[in-house]
């Protein structure tokens, strides 16, 4: 049997240690954050290892970088009726990536499973003020918001098991599709001045998802780079069109995120090409790889950026968060036309 204890260390963990060593080795450079000093005329950010180390340093030293704030709050519904596509994983890790890079983010957990609440480390047992009471009008958003212990700029309205019966209760309510939108006014949010609100939906197209779509202007669709990737997306797009026509004319698919990418397979490249052909510029250039670290992190009540900031998954979500924030100006121009 080959190898001792060292052979049990994953390559992603070794990558994290290498990034930390790179951080120390370059911290004496001329740049403000220690990663901009040139070596033989080449900035370390221009090399793959240097770029990875720079991104890892943003997690380890969050005050070294700050993304520009959007001119107005962006509310994104993260939806896909197909389960297991990385929807909740992307919601919490994108939120963490934006918060690490200087923006204030609120995650609203509308999935009765409460996985987003778990990953963000907030309490979500029965009796805790949650998205269920928020939809029924029993609490305000400010009363339901909890701060994540992982970042002072990351907040969450959790989901409890009580949310499982919310769809039935909402059926008989007045303006049942607009309950969440009404609960997210500036006054209701209290002191949390969120730059981004990310709404994590259940893997269905019921009233909870409709409430999320009415409350948001943008839809972010995570699509896994696997067989049947676009299965079900057609029905999701039809539902978005119905919401546009009858409830929220401003709603549009602004972002598509490719997840679970495995560069060893031709299938992943074929699916990615098909998605880019279908959705065009809405697809982020950043692609989320299939990663053990990304899968392990929720089990520890963490996002992957907290669990292993030097891993490929953390680096990819940092890139995706930066790209998502950079699209603010582009979206503003589109709305002005």
ChimeraX attribute file (.defattr): number of C-alpha atoms within 10 A of each C-alpha:
attribute: neighborCount
match mode: 1-to-1
recipient: residues
	/A:1	3
	/A:2	4
	/A:3	7
	/A:4	8
	/A:5	6
	/A:6	8
	/A:7	9
	/A:8	8
	/A:9	10
	/A:10	11
	/A:11	12
	/A:12	18
	/A:13	16
	/A:14	14
	/A:15	20
	/A:16	19
	/A:17	15
	/A:18	16
	/A:19	24
	/A:20	18
	/A:21	13
	/A:22	21
	/A:23	20
	/A:24	12
	/A:25	12
	/A:26	20
	/A:27	16
	/A:28	13
	/A:29	14
	/A:30	12
	/A:31	12
	/A:32	12
	/A:33	19
	/A:34	19
	/A:35	24
	/A:36	19
	/A:37	19
	/A:38	15
	/A:39	9
	/A:40	7
	/A:41	7
	/A:42	11
	/A:43	14
	/A:44	22
	/A:45	17
	/A:46	11
	/A:47	11
	/A:48	10
	/A:49	15
	/A:50	19
	/A:51	17
	/A:52	22
	/A:53	26
	/A:54	24
	/A:55	23
	/A:56	27
	/A:57	24
	/A:58	21
	/A:59	24
	/A:60	17
	/A:61	13
	/A:62	15
	/A:63	13
	/A:64	15
	/A:65	16
	/A:66	15
	/A:67	15
	/A:68	14
	/A:69	16
	/A:70	16
	/A:71	10
	/A:72	11
	/A:73	14
	/A:74	17
	/A:75	22
	/A:76	27
	/A:77	27
	/A:78	25
	/A:79	28
	/A:80	27
	/A:81	20
	/A:82	21
	/A:83	12
	/A:84	14
	/A:85	22
	/A:86	22
	/A:87	26
	/A:88	26
	/A:89	23
	/A:90	25
	/A:91	25
	/A:92	33
	/A:93	27
	/A:94	26
	/A:95	28
	/A:96	33
	/A:97	28
	/A:98	27
	/A:99	26
	/A:100	30
	/A:101	23
	/A:102	19
	/A:103	22
	/A:104	22
	/A:105	30
	/A:106	28
	/A:107	29
	/A:108	28
	/A:109	28
	/A:110	28
	/A:111	25
	/A:112	21
	/A:113	16
	/A:114	21
	/A:115	23
	/A:116	34
	/A:117	29
	/A:118	20
	/A:119	21
	/A:120	29
	/A:121	21
	/A:122	21
	/A:123	19
	/A:124	20
	/A:125	14
	/A:126	12
	/A:127	10
	/A:128	15
	/A:129	24
	/A:130	31
	/A:131	30
	/A:132	27
	/A:133	20
	/A:134	21
	/A:135	27
	/A:136	17
	/A:137	14
	/A:138	13
	/A:139	17
	/A:140	22
	/A:141	27
	/A:142	18
	/A:143	15
	/A:144	20
	/A:145	22
	/A:146	23
	/A:147	17
	/A:148	21
	/A:149	13
	/A:150	19
	/A:151	16
	/A:152	12
	/A:153	23
	/A:154	25
	/A:155	27
	/A:156	28
	/A:157	28
	/A:158	30
	/A:159	32
	/A:160	26
	/A:161	17
	/A:162	17
	/A:163	23
	/A:164	15
	/A:165	11
	/A:166	18
	/A:167	16
	/A:168	11
	/A:169	12
	/A:170	17
	/A:171	12
	/A:172	9
	/A:173	11
	/A:174	9
	/A:175	10
	/A:176	18
	/A:177	23
	/A:178	19
	/A:179	21
	/A:180	24
	/A:181	15
	/A:182	16
	/A:183	21
	/A:184	17
	/A:185	12
	/A:186	12
	/A:187	12
	/A:188	15
	/A:189	18
	/A:190	14
	/A:191	9
	/A:192	19
	/A:193	14
	/A:194	21
	/A:195	22
	/A:196	22
	/A:197	21
	/A:198	25
	/A:199	31
	/A:200	29
	/A:201	28
	/A:202	23
	/A:203	17
	/A:204	16
	/A:205	17
	/A:206	12
	/A:207	17
	/A:208	26
	/A:209	26
	/A:210	22
	/A:211	24
	/A:212	27
	/A:213	32
	/A:214	25
	/A:215	24
	/A:216	22
	/A:217	19
	/A:218	21
	/A:219	24
	/A:220	23
	/A:221	27
	/A:222	28
	/A:223	28
	/A:224	27
	/A:225	30
	/A:226	20
	/A:227	11
	/A:228	11
	/A:229	19
	/A:230	17
	/A:231	12
	/A:232	12
	/A:233	18
	/A:234	10
	/A:235	14
	/A:236	18
	/A:237	16
	/A:238	11
	/A:239	16
	/A:240	22
	/A:241	16
	/A:242	14
	/A:243	20
	/A:244	17
	/A:245	12
	/A:246	9
	/A:247	18
	/A:248	18
	/A:249	14
	/A:250	14
	/A:251	21
	/A:252	19
	/A:253	17
	/A:254	19
	/A:255	20
	/A:256	21
	/A:257	24
	/A:258	27
	/A:259	24
	/A:260	21
	/A:261	21
	/A:262	17
	/A:263	12
	/A:264	8
	/A:265	11
	/A:266	9
	/A:267	15
	/A:268	21
	/A:269	16
	/A:270	14
	/A:271	21
	/A:272	22
	/A:273	13
	/A:274	15
	/A:275	21
	/A:276	17
	/A:277	11
	/A:278	12
	/A:279	13
	/A:280	13
	/A:281	12
	/A:282	17
	/A:283	23
	/A:284	19
	/A:285	14
	/A:286	19
	/A:287	21
	/A:288	26
	/A:289	21
	/A:290	18
	/A:291	17
	/A:292	14
	/A:293	21
	/A:294	25
	/A:295	14
	/A:296	15
	/A:297	18
	/A:298	21
	/A:299	12
	/A:300	14
	/A:301	19
	/A:302	25
	/A:303	32
	/A:304	30
	/A:305	27
	/A:306	21
	/A:307	18
	/A:308	23
	/A:309	26
	/A:310	27
	/A:311	25
	/A:312	25
	/A:313	25
	/A:314	29
	/A:315	27
	/A:316	21
	/A:317	25
	/A:318	27
	/A:319	20
	/A:320	23
	/A:321	23
	/A:322	19
	/A:323	14
	/A:324	17
	/A:325	19
	/A:326	15
	/A:327	15
	/A:328	18
	/A:329	11
	/A:330	9
	/A:331	12
	/A:332	13
	/A:333	9
	/A:334	9
	/A:335	8
	/A:336	6
	/A:337	5
